[in-house]
Every structure is written in structure tokens, then in C-alpha cells.
């Protein structure tokens, strides 16, 4: 049966309508995707967090995410080490410096709707005091070790009573690890006293979901007590490989990527498609000697090995112009840093003669196998190996993953020289130099033990901020430079790349990023 002209026209008309509707639907989906991307900020980090519980965070990948969910009583002003109010409006220090009273904000709620008040503060601190905490609270001692107790004076006033004077106590209260305030209700309802699966803070973003091995998603806290976050959604995407992170940035899959290596940074500069941020952080990369066994139980052997390495040449070769050689352990931004301190001077001839006389013929070097911004530990180890061969010392390099590395330097102790870096948590000299304290075996990989050094640190902790305190930490570092349990190599910088749409990116010297302040240009 043939169709009439009218029927044919009707079919054609209906087909055209179908095409229009389908095209419109596709356009709508594309528009929705574009809108979603405009309302989302995607940050790609190399490592996945280990925890999102406010008291169980002990690593940088975790703190970068948690910093947006939780807040501390105090904070560091963006881009500086100045301590300013946050959840506490102001504070008072007692005349004897053994107690601090904090007046809390009254307009703050946790993400679950419960009140932030003095009871909540006491609950969070008590949870991490020595009598209550468990072994999975890695920063409890560092942050609250000097705290005797917390007293509630009224609903919005708390008093911290200290066991001893602690000059950097206020800086501890601004830290992005250990000092976060979490909802007591959420903790009480959690399994095993752990809110990693349901982090509830007071911050500018709320937790939405964690897809293991893929991403963590946060969304804007519309009832935030401060200025609302610029972007509606914040996503942390985990991409381990540096080149893959850069491809994701080039393809528009992410907005910001961390830990850009030098070659990639050069390429980004050349192509000019994305932009770079190069910021100095409070970190120093160093090589440490095992002072517990021959040959490095002898200070002269440590000095001779140090003299064999041309640090300026080494740093220039590997880091190019992206990092400067370190003369001291304390970075330039930390009070107490003295530019005149120098741990070692290159002298190949003296090194060769001393090592020959001491009978040093072979050493074992331990390194990480992972690659960072400034090459891998193994690359640094091989460079040092080359220098040592010139002075008649053979070296065996053992490269391993992070877990094995930590076990070997902390427990097995089967090495002579290793590489490590330290980034300050609170911008204080004590936080940096205490990694060489005999009371800190978890970080004192050299197993350095000096009564003189310990005495100076103790004085520093009890001395108020000012020139006298700075002089003490300068003196402590002079002791280190004489004893040489380690040799600083270079001061850390962080290289971050981002889309040209990204604005107001600020990396704090302690390594934190206030994502709530970042906004994207509307194209």
C-alpha cells in the first residue's frame, strides 16, 4: 500500500522533530557537563590519603584533603607563618606561660548540625592525651605532649593547662595535623573510634564520598561560618605517575596537579598552555649517617665523606635552577636560621687522605626507589656513589619502596648512609631540630646523641619568642654542624601546575592549600 502525500509529509515532519529533540538533548547534556566542570575544582595528587580521621592523620596526602573538612583553633595566615584566630576568636597567655585561655566563636556548627563549643574542644583534646589515645594517633604527642588537661570555663571558653612551658604551643594549635576539631557526635557513633569513613568537621567543605584508588569528593558547606568556598565541588583525584598527571591537566580532566618534575616544568613553560607555581616550603633534603656503627660512629669519617661530595655541583646538576643548595638544616624562613652556618666544604684531597687513614673502603647506601620532583633518592645515591669512588670508597646502593625503607632505617638499621627530607609542621625551629633528638627515635635516623644539643633544645622550648630564643636554635645547629650526624643538600620547593582558568592558588610554607579561596575564570 502506497502512502499519500499527506502521510509522507507527516512522517518527514515527525523525523525532523525527532532529530531536533535528540540534538537538543545532546546539547543539554554537554551544557550540563560544562556547567559541572565550571562548578568543580579537581586537584590531582600523587598519593592517596591513609586516613581522614582528624586525630589519625600523619601524612601530607591525608592532611591536604582534611584541611578543607576540618579546622583548628588557630591558623597560619595564608602564605605566611603568622598565627591568627580561626575557631578561637582570641586567646590569653598566663603570666607564668603555663596556661592559655581561648575564647571560641559562637556561630560555628559541625557539618552534622551539632554545636562547636567548649565541650567539643575538650572532647577532641582529651581523645589525644596520653591516658586516652591509641597507637594510631601519630601526632598526638607532638601537638599535645605539653598539655596536662583542658578545663571548660563556660560554653565558649576553654583553658589549656600545660605541664611545662612550651614556647611553640600556639603554633601547634594552628597545625594542619593533630590540631583539627571533629564532631564529638560523629566520633561517638563511629566504629572503633575512627571517623575516616565519615569525617565531620567545621570547614568550608563537607565530605561526600571516597572511591578507593580513584578519588575523594567534597562539596561546599553552604552554612559555613566564614566566607563560602568559591567552588561548589572539590575533587581530589589520585594519579600516581607524574607524566599521567600532566596528560590529565593538558586534556582538561583536572585543574591542578602537584609534584611537577623539572622536565615537565620546562615543557609547561615552553608550551605556555598551563601555568606554574613554584613555592618555597619549610623543607630540607639531607643525607644522614648511621652513627651507631663503623665507620660513621667516628665524626672524622662523617666529615671526610661530606668533604668528598661537591654539594653545589650536585644540586645544580640534579635540581638545575629549581632548588638552592642548603648550607644549614633550618630553612631560610624559620627563625634561628643562620646563613653563615656550613656543615661541609668540598675537599677531595683531604677526604681521600682521611678515609684512607681511617680504613674506610666500602659503605652501604639506602635509598627510596620512588621518583620525586627532584629525581629519585636512587639518583642522588648514584651521584654520591660517583663522588665517593673518586676518593677510593666503594658503595653499595639498596633501593626500596617506602614501607621497606622505613623499616630498614628505623628497625633493621642495616645501612651507613640514607636520604630523607623533613618539612616543618608548624614553622618552628624546634619542630625542625627535634628530628635529631635522642627522645625521637622514629625520626632520628642517625641515632644522634648529644647532651649539649638536648640541653639547648630544652632551653629553647622554655624561652619566649625573640632574639634570645633564635640564638639558642642557631647555637643548636652549630652543634649539629660540628658533629655532622647529617649533611643538608637542598631546600625544598614545590612545583605545581594548573590550568590558566585557576586563580588565587596559594601554597602555604607548611605545605597546605586553602582550596576554598581558589576560583576559576569563566570563559
N, C-alpha and C positions, 0 to 999 in steps of 0.2 A: 504494500500500500504506500503510495507516494504522499509526502507531506504537502500541505497547502502552503502558499507563500506566507500566510499569517503565522502558521505554526513554525516555519523556518525562521522567521524574524524573531519569534518569541524565544526559540532555543538559542539563537545568537545573542539576544539581549541578556538571557539568563547566564550564558557563559561569560559574557563581558562583566556582568555583576560579580560573578564568582572570582574572576581574576582580580578585580578591584579590591574585593574583600580580603582575598588572600594576600595581596601586596600590602594592603593597609595593616593587616595583622603582622606581617613580617616587619614592616616599618616600626610598628608599635613595640614589637619585641626588641628590635635594635635600639630604639629610643630608651626602652626600659633598662637595657644593658648599659648604655652610655650613662644614663642617669645614676645607675647603681655604682658605676666606676667613679663618677664625679663625687658621689657621697661617701666613697670609701677611700681610705688610705691603706696601702698594702706595703708592709715592710718585710723584706726578706732577710732572715738571719741564718747563719751557718749551722747553728746547733739548736736542738730542741730543748726547752726547759726541763729540768728534773723535777720541779715542784712549783706549785702556785699557792702553797700554804704560807701565810705571812711569816711564820716562825721557822720554816724548814728550808727556806731559800738560802743557798750557799754558793751560787754560781751566777755569772753575768747573764747568760741567756734567760734564766728564770727572772732575774731582777728587772731586765729590760721590759718584760711583759707585765710583771706585777706592779711596777712603778706607776702604771696607768690605772690600776684597780684599787690599790691601797695608797694611804698617805701616812706620814709620820707627824709627830707633834710639831717639829720644826722642819725646815728645808733649806737647801742651798739656793740662793738667788740664781736664776738662770744664767749660765755661762760663767759663774764665779764660785768662790768658796766662802762667801758671806752667808752666815746663818741668819735666817729671818723667820718670822712666825708662819705657822701653817695651821694645823688643827688646834694649836695653842695660840691664843691672841698675844700673850706676853708672858714673861717669867721673871722671877726674882731669885737671886742667889743670896744665901745666908752669909753673914759676916765671916763665919768660920769656914765657908765654902764646903760644908758637909751636907747641905740640903738645898733643894731647888723647889720652888712653888710655881706651878703652871696654871694659868687661868685659861680655861678651854672655851672654844667657840660654842655658842648655844644654838646655832642654826644648822647643825650638821646631823645628817642621818646616814646610817649604813644602807647599802643597796637593798637590804631586805625590809627596810622601813623602820627598823629599831633605832633607838636613840644612841648617838655618840655622846658619852658623858664620862664623869669621873669613874664610875663603876666599870665602864668598858675599858678605860685606860688601865686600871688596876688589874683587871682580869688578864689583859694582854701581857702585862709585865710579869705578873705572878706566874703565868704559864711558862716563862722562860728563866725564872730564878732557879738557882742551883738545886733547891729542895724539890722542885716540881718538874723540871724539864726532862726530856728524854734525849737519847743519844743522836737523834735526827734533827736537832736544832743547832746547826753548826756555828751560828754567830751569836748565840745566847751569851756566852762568856765574854766575847769581845765587846758586845754592846752593853750588857748589864752586869758585868763582873764586879763593878764597884758599888752596885746598888744593894743596900741592906733590906729595904722594904719600900712600899708605896702606900701612903696614907690618903684617905679621902677626907678632905676638909669640908666640902659641900658638893652638891651635884655637879658643879662645873669647876671645881678646884682640886688639884692633887698635889701632894708633896712627896718628892723623892728624897729618901734618907740614904746617904752614902756611907759605906764602911770606911772609906778614906778619901782624901782629896783627889779628885780626878779632873785635871785641867781641861781635858778634851770631852767632858761629859756632854756638853751642849752640842758638839759636833756629832757625837754618837746619836743624839736624838733627831738628827737630820739625815741620818744614813738611809740608803735605799735597800739595805739588807738588815733584817733583825728588828728594825725600829717601826715597822708597819703596824697600823691598828686594824684589826679584823673584827667582825661582828661576833660577840660572845655567843649569841643565839646560834649562829651558823656552826661555830666550833662545838658547842654542846650537842648539836644534832648530828654531827659528823661521825663517821666511822673511824675508830682508832685515833680520835683527837686530831684528824688531818682533813683540812678543807681544800686540798689540791683539786678535787673534782667539783668543788662548789665555792670558789673564792669570793668572799663578800667583804668589800671594803667601803671606803667613803669617796673614792676617787672619781675623776671625770668620765671614766668608762666602766661599764658593767660587763661581767663575763657572760658569753653566750654559749660557746662550745669549744671543745678541743678534739680535733681529729688527729689521733696519734700518727706521727710520721708525716703529717701534711701541714696542719695549720691550727692556730688558735684565733677565735673571733671574739671581739668585744664590740659593744655598742654604746652609744652616748648616754650618759646619765643625765636625763632631762631635768632632774631635781637637784643637780649638783649645787652645793652651797656657794661655789665661786663662779668664775666665768665659764660658760658652757664650752665644751670642746668644739673646735671649728668644723670637724668632720664627723659625720653621723656614725660611720662604722670604721673600726680599726682592726686590721687583719695582720697577723704575723705568719708568714709563710716560710717553711723550713726548706732551704735548698743548700745542701752541704757543699757542693762543688762551686768554686768561685767563678769559673767560666760560665757555668749554667745560670748563676745568679745574674751575670751580666747580660746573657742572652734574654733572660726573662725581663730585664729592665728595657733592653732595646725593643722587645716585642710589645711593650706596654702591659705586660702581665703583672708587674709590680711597679711601685712608685719610688721606692728607696731600697738600696742594697748596702749591706755592711761589709767590712773587711775586704775592700777592694785591693788587689795586689798591685805592685808597681807597674807591671807591664800593662795591665788593664787601665790603670790611671793614665798612663801615657797615651793609650789608644783613645780614651774618652776625651782627653784634651785635644787630640788631633782631629777627631771627628766632629766635636762640638755639638753633638746631638743631645747629650745629657750634661749635667754639671757635677762638679766635685766639691766636697767639703773636706778639708784637711785640718784637723783639730788636735791640739796637744792635750794629752790626758796625763794624769798623775801616775805614770808608769815607767819602770826601768827594766830593761832586759839585761841579764847578767849571767856570768858563768860562776858556779860555786864549786869550791874544793871540799872533798871529804876529809875533814881534819882528824878523823878517827883512826886513819891507817896510813902506812908508808906509801908514798913519800910525803903526802901533804899534812902529816902530823908535824912536819917541820916547816916553820914560817919561811925559811930561806928557799925551800923548794917551791913554795907557793909564789914567792916573789920572782924566782927565776923563770917559772913557766909564764907568769904575767909579762915579764920583760921580753919573752920570745914572740909575743903577739903584738903586731902593729895595729892597734885598735882603730886609729883614724883611717888607715888604709882599708882595713877590714870593713868598717861601717860604710865608708864611701863606695866600696865595690858592691856590697850587697844591697844597701839601702838607697844608694845614689843620693839624690838631694831631698829625700822624703823623711829622713831622721838624722839627728845630730849625735855625734859620739858623746858618751856620758863620762864625765870626769868624776862624778860623785854618785852615790846611790840615791840621795834625795833629789827629786826633780826640781827644776828651777822655780816652779810656782809654790813650793812648800816652804814655809818659814823655817829657817835653820839651814837652808841650802847655802853652801859657800862655794863660789866659782873657783876658788883657789885650791880646793882640795883635789888631789890627784892620787889615785890608787896605784898607778903604774906608769912607767916610762919605757918606751921600746928601746931595748939594747940587746941586740942579737949576740954580740960577742961575750958580754958579761953573762948572759943567760947560759950560753953554751958551756962556758968555763965552770960556772957554779953547778950546773946539773951534772957535769962530768965528775966533779969532785964529790958530789953527794951520791953518786952511783945511780942516778935516775935514768933508766934506759927505756922503760915502757910504762904506759898508763892506759887505763880503761875509761873511755868517754861514753856517757849515757846521753841519749837524745830522743826527742819525740819524732815520730815518723810523719806527723801531720804537717801540712803546709799552711803558713800564715801570711800576713800582709808582706812581711819582710823575709820571705823564704821559709824554709823549714829548719828546725833545730839541727837536722842532719846536715843541711847545707853549711850551717855555722860550724858544726863539729868538723866537717871535712876541711873547712878553711883553717880552723885551728890546727887540725892534724897536719896540714901542709906547712904551717909555720913551725910546728914542733919538729918536723923531720929535718928542718934546716939547722936545728941545734942538737941533733943527734938523739932525739927521743921518738921512739915508735909508739903509735897509739892505735888502740882497737876501738872501733865505734860500734855501739849496740843501739839500734833504733827500735822503738816500740810504741804501741798505742798508749793513750793517756792513762788508762787504768793500770796497765803493766808498769808504766813509767812511775806512777805514784807509789806503787807497791815497792818498786826497786829502790827508790830514793828514800822512802820512809821506813820500810821494814827490812828488806834484804840487805841494803847498804853495800851492794857489790859494784862499786864504781869509784873512780878517783875524781872525776870532773863531770859536772852536768850543767844543763842550761835551764834557766827559769826566768819568769817575769813577775813583777808584782805591781798591781795597780791599787792605789790607796782607796780605802773605803770612805774615809771622812776628811781627807785633805790635811791630816795632821802628821807631823814628823814622827811622833811616837808610833802611829799606826804603820809607818814605813819601817822604822828601825827595829821594831819589836819582832820582825821576822828572823832576827838574829839572836833573839833572847833564848837562854837555856830553858826557860819555862814554856817555850813554844816549839816543842819538837816536831809538831805537824808541819811547820813551815821552815824551821831552822835546819835545812838540808845539809848544811856544812857541819852541823853539831858544834858550832862555835860556842865556846865557854870562856867568858871573861868577867871576873868580878868587877873590874873597873868599869867596863861597859854597862853592866847591870846597875851599878850604883848611880851612874849618870842618868840612865833612863828613869830610875826611881825618883831622882831629884826633879827631872823634867815633868813627870806626871803630877808632882806636888807644887809646881811653880806656875803662877798665873801667867797668862799670855803677855808677851812683851819681849824686849831685847834680851833680858836675863835668861828667859826660857829658850829663846832662839840660840843663844850662845851655848847652852847646855847640849842641845842636839847637834850643833856644829862640832862641839868637843867630842860627843859620842861618835860621830862619823870619822873624826880624825883618828880615834882609836881603831876603828874598823880599817881605815886606810893603812894603818901601821901593821895591823895583824893579818890583813888580807885573807879572810875566810871566803871572799868572793871578789870578783872584778866586774864593775859595771861596764856594759858595752854601748848601749844607746838608750835614749829617752823615747818612750813610746809616742806614736801619733796614730790617730785613727783616720783612715781614708774611707769616706762614704760617698756613694754616687746616687744621684736622684734625677728624676725627670725634671725638665725645665718648668713644669707646672707647679712643682713643690716650692713652697715659700715658708720662711721663718723656721728653718731647721737649725736647732742649737744643740750642740753636744756639750754637756757639762764636763768640766775637767775630771769628775769622778766617773764618767762614762755613761751617765743617764741621759735620756732624751724625753723631753716633755712633748709627747705627740699631740696633746690637746691644743697646743699653740700653733701647730702646723696647718696650713691651708693650701688648697690647690687653686691655681688661676683658672678661671672659666674661659675656655677657648670658644 
